Amino acid sequence: MNKETHVLERLPEGAAQDWTIPQDWDRYSQEDHNTWDTLFARQAKLLPGRASESYLRGLDVLKLSKPGIPDFEELSERLMKLTGWQVVAVPGLVPDAVFFDHMANRRFVAGNFIRRPDQLDYLQEPDVFHDVFGHVPMLADPVFADYLEAYGRGGLRALEHGSLKQLARLYWYTVEFGLVEEDAGLRIYGSGIVSSYSESRFALEDPSPNRIRFDMKRVMRTDYRIDDFQQNYFVIPGFEELLRQTVETDFAPLYAELATLPDIPIAEILPEDDVITHGTQAYAEAKAAGRTPEPA
């Protein structure tokens, strides 16, 4: 989730003090449900062999293939039995402190609206498809569920240190746009990728982006873009290692060190990077030249 734009500035009318609102499932139109089904069908066909085993397993055990937009109460009941998480509806992007507090208490906030049929391929503000299809299957994995709870607690501490920008990069390059090494090869697990028809292929198969093995300090220094494909993807060796690094890192001195270091521009390769794929950057160069690039 991009936490830099479109955050609501005041508590909306009808929202609880924690910014949650009823999902109001009965208000969805048939067109809304059809939009979900269209998005689900094309991603479900595309993701086997591309998405991580944990994601695909979560998609199955949570019964997200049931037609229509999921009912958050039913979804939360299944999720609670697996990892103790639940899904709560919010009216849009919420303040950072609210977002982190929900996450630290195993509540995943999800928008309750869905994009229009003419917005299938891109929507700047995350909707119910991005939030539920993209994020929630990974919450059925116990290790990743623990990671997100730890991230939420870390987010509350980052606000105290004034280091939200650095921590947001960790979320962006793992939860939203992360890759993982599995026995069968690189796989996608980040919600921004698995919920995107075009980036699901670009992230794994296009020669343009860099694919770099995960290093927490490096990730927290690296800029990102919110309006197009990523030109850097960071690859974790497994979810256990991601969790271990998160819970064992003393972030206060890390934030102090990061404050003395320059940000790393998008697409830059450092001499000390462990690079899996050194990208051509052809996609980004074509965009910069005013051409309409075609992903490979």
C-alpha positions in Angstrom: 0.0 0.0 0.0 1.3 3.4 -0.9 1.2 5.4 2.4 2.3 8.7 0.8 -0.7 9.8 -1.1 -4.5 9.9 -0.7 -4.5 9.3 3.1 -7.7 10.5 4.7 -7.0 13.5 6.9 -9.9 13.2 9.3 -12.1 10.5 10.7 -14.9 10.0 8.1 -18.5 10.2 9.1 -19.8 6.8 10.2 -16.4 5.3 10.9 -15.4 4.0 14.3 -12.6 5.6 16.3 -10.2 3.0 14.8 -11.3 4.1 11.3 -13.1 0.8 10.6 -16.5 0.8 8.8 -18.9 -2.0 8.0 -18.1 -3.8 4.7 -21.8 -3.6 3.9 -21.5 -6.6 1.6 -25.1 -6.4 0.5 -24.5 -3.1 -1.2 -22.3 -4.6 -3.9 -23.9 -4.6 -7.3 -23.8 -7.6 -9.7 -21.3 -5.5 -11.8 -19.1 -5.2 -8.7 -19.1 -9.0 -8.3 -18.5 -9.5 -12.0 -15.5 -7.2 -11.8 -14.0 -9.3 -9.0 -14.7 -12.5 -10.9 -13.1 -11.2 -14.0 -10.0 -10.1 -12.1 -9.8 -13.3 -10.2 -10.2 -15.6 -13.2 -7.3 -14.0 -15.2 -5.0 -13.9 -12.2 -5.8 -17.5 -11.1 -4.9 -18.7 -14.6 -1.7 -16.7 -14.6 -0.2 -17.3 -11.1 0.5 -21.1 -11.0 4.2 -21.4 -11.7 4.7 -17.7 -10.9 3.3 -17.2 -7.4 4.9 -18.6 -4.2 3.7 -21.8 -2.8 2.5 -20.0 0.3 0.4 -17.6 -1.7 -1.2 -20.3 -3.7 -1.9 -22.4 -0.6 -3.5 -19.4 1.1 -5.7 -18.7 -2.0 -6.9 -22.3 -1.7 -7.5 -22.7 2.0 -9.3 -19.4 2.3 -11.7 -20.4 -0.5 -11.2 -17.2 -2.4 -12.2 -18.9 -5.6 -15.9 -18.6 -4.5 -17.7 -16.3 -6.9 -18.1 -12.7 -6.0 -16.4 -10.3 -3.6 -15.6 -12.1 -0.4 -17.6 -11.4 2.8 -15.1 -10.1 5.3 -16.8 -11.8 8.2 -16.7 -15.2 6.5 -13.1 -14.6 5.4 -12.0 -13.5 8.9 -13.5 -16.6 10.4 -11.4 -18.9 8.2 -8.3 -16.7 8.7 -8.6 -16.5 12.5 -8.6 -20.3 12.7 -5.3 -20.4 10.7 -3.2 -17.5 12.0 -5.4 -15.3 14.3 -5.7 -12.5 11.7 -8.9 -10.8 10.6 -9.9 -8.5 7.8 -11.5 -5.2 8.6 -13.0 -2.6 6.2 -11.8 1.0 6.0 -13.0 3.8 3.8 -9.6 4.4 2.2 -6.0 4.8 3.1 -5.8 5.5 6.8 -3.3 7.5 9.0 0.0 5.7 9.6 -0.6 5.2 13.3 -4.0 3.6 12.7 -2.6 1.4 10.0 0.3 0.1 12.1 -1.9 -0.4 15.2 -4.3 -2.6 13.3 -1.4 -4.6 11.9 0.3 -5.0 15.3 -3.0 -6.5 16.5 -3.5 -8.8 13.6 -6.1 -6.8 11.9 -5.6 -6.3 8.1 -7.3 -3.1 6.8 -8.9 -3.4 3.4 -10.8 -1.0 1.3 -14.4 -2.0 0.8 -14.8 -0.6 -2.8 -13.9 -2.2 -6.1 -12.5 -0.6 -9.2 -14.7 0.1 -12.3 -14.7 -2.4 -15.2 -12.6 0.1 -17.2 -9.9 0.2 -14.5 -9.0 -3.5 -14.5 -5.3 -2.9 -15.2 -4.4 0.0 -12.9 -5.8 1.8 -9.9 -3.7 4.1 -7.8 -5.6 3.7 -4.6 -5.9 0.0 -3.5 -9.3 -1.5 -3.7 -10.8 -4.7 -2.3 -9.2 -6.8 -5.0 -5.7 -5.5 -4.4 -6.2 -5.8 -0.6 -7.9 -9.1 -0.4 -6.7 -11.1 -3.4 -3.2 -9.5 -3.2 -2.6 -9.5 0.6 -4.8 -11.9 2.4 -3.7 -15.3 1.0 -0.2 -14.6 2.5 -1.8 -14.0 5.9 -2.7 -17.7 5.9 1.0 -18.5 6.2 2.0 -18.6 9.9 5.5 -17.2 9.3 4.4 -14.4 7.0 1.5 -13.6 9.4 4.1 -13.2 12.2 6.2 -10.9 10.0 3.3 -8.6 9.3 2.5 -8.3 13.0 6.2 -7.6 13.7 6.1 -5.0 11.0 3.1 -3.3 12.5 4.9 -3.1 15.9 8.0 -1.7 14.2 5.9 0.9 12.4 4.6 2.3 15.6 8.3 2.6 16.8 9.3 4.1 13.5 6.9 7.0 14.0 8.6 7.8 17.3 12.0 7.9 15.6 10.8 9.9 12.6 11.9 7.1 10.3 8.7 6.2 8.5 10.2 6.7 5.0 12.9 4.1 5.6 10.5 1.5 7.1 7.9 2.2 4.3 10.6 1.0 1.8 10.8 -2.3 3.6 7.1 -2.8 3.3 7.1 -1.8 -0.4 9.9 -4.1 -1.4 8.6 -7.1 0.6 4.9 -7.0 1.3 4.0 -5.1 -1.9 6.6 -6.1 -4.5 8.7 -9.0 -3.0 10.1 -12.0 -4.7 11.2 -15.2 -3.0 13.6 -18.0 -3.9 11.9 -21.4 -3.9 13.2 -24.8 -5.0 11.5 -24.4 -8.4 13.0 -20.9 -8.9 12.0 -17.3 -8.2 8.4 -16.7 -7.3 6.3 -13.6 -6.6 4.5 -13.0 -3.3 4.1 -9.2 -3.1 0.5 -8.1 -3.3 1.2 -5.4 -5.9 2.6 -8.1 -8.2 0.2 -11.0 -7.6 -2.8 -8.7 -8.1 -1.4 -7.2 -11.4 -1.9 -9.1 -14.6 1.0 -7.4 -16.3 3.5 -7.1 -13.5 3.0 -10.8 -12.6 4.9 -11.5 -15.8 7.2 -8.5 -15.8 8.6 -9.1 -12.4 9.8 -12.6 -13.3 10.3 -12.7 -17.0 11.2 -9.3 -18.4 14.9 -8.6 -18.8 14.5 -5.0 -17.8 14.5 -5.0 -14.0 17.2 -5.8 -11.5 16.6 -8.7 -9.2 18.8 -8.4 -6.1 19.1 -10.6 -3.1 17.5 -9.0 0.0 19.6 -6.9 2.4 17.6 -5.0 4.9 19.8 -1.9 5.1 20.0 -1.7 1.3 16.3 -2.0 0.9 15.6 0.7 3.5 17.8 3.1 1.5 16.3 2.5 -1.9 13.8 4.7 -3.6 10.8 3.3 -5.4 8.0 4.4 -7.7 4.3 4.1 -7.3 3.1 4.7 -10.8 4.7 2.0 -12.9 6.5 -1.3 -12.9 9.4 -1.6 -10.4 13.0 -1.5 -11.8 14.4 -3.2 -8.7 13.0 -6.3 -7.1 14.5 -7.7 -3.9 14.6 -11.5 -3.4 14.3 -13.1 0.0 15.6 -16.6 0.6 12.5 -17.5 2.5 9.9 -16.1 4.8 11.6 -17.5 7.9 14.7 -15.5 7.1 12.6 -12.3 6.5 10.9 -12.8 9.9 14.2 -13.6 11.7 15.9 -10.4 10.4 12.9 -8.3 11.3 12.6 -9.5 14.9 16.3 -9.6 15.6 17.2 -6.2 14.2 17.6 -3.3 16.6 16.1 -0.7 14.5 17.0 2.4 16.6 20.7 2.3 15.7 19.8 1.3 12.2 17.6 4.3 11.7 20.4 6.5 13.1 22.9 5.0 10.6 20.4 5.4 7.7 20.0 9.1 8.5 23.7 9.5 7.7 23.6 7.6 4.4 22.3 8.9 1.0 19.2 7.4 -0.6 19.9 4.9 -3.4 18.2 5.9 -6.7 15.8 3.6 -8.4 17.6 1.0 -10.6 21.1 1.7 -9.3 23.3 -1.3 -8.7 25.9 -1.1 -5.9 29.2 -2.9 -6.0 28.3 -4.9 -2.9 24.9 -6.0 -4.2 24.3 -9.7 -4.7 22.7 -9.5 -8.1 20.6 -12.3 -9.5 19.6 -10.5 -12.7 21.3 -7.3 -13.8 18.5 -5.7 -15.7 18.8 -4.0 -19.1 16.5 -1.1 -17.9 15.0 -1.2 -21.4 11.5 -0.7 -20.2 12.3 2.4 -18.1 14.5 3.9 -20.9 11.7 3.6 -23.4 9.3 5.4 -21.0 11.9 8.1 -20.4 12.3 8.5 -24.2 8.6 9.0 -24.6 8.0 5.6 -26.3 5.4 3.1 -25.2 7.4 0.1 -24.1 6.1 -3.4 -24.5 7.1 -5.7 -21.6 8.8 -8.8 -22.8 
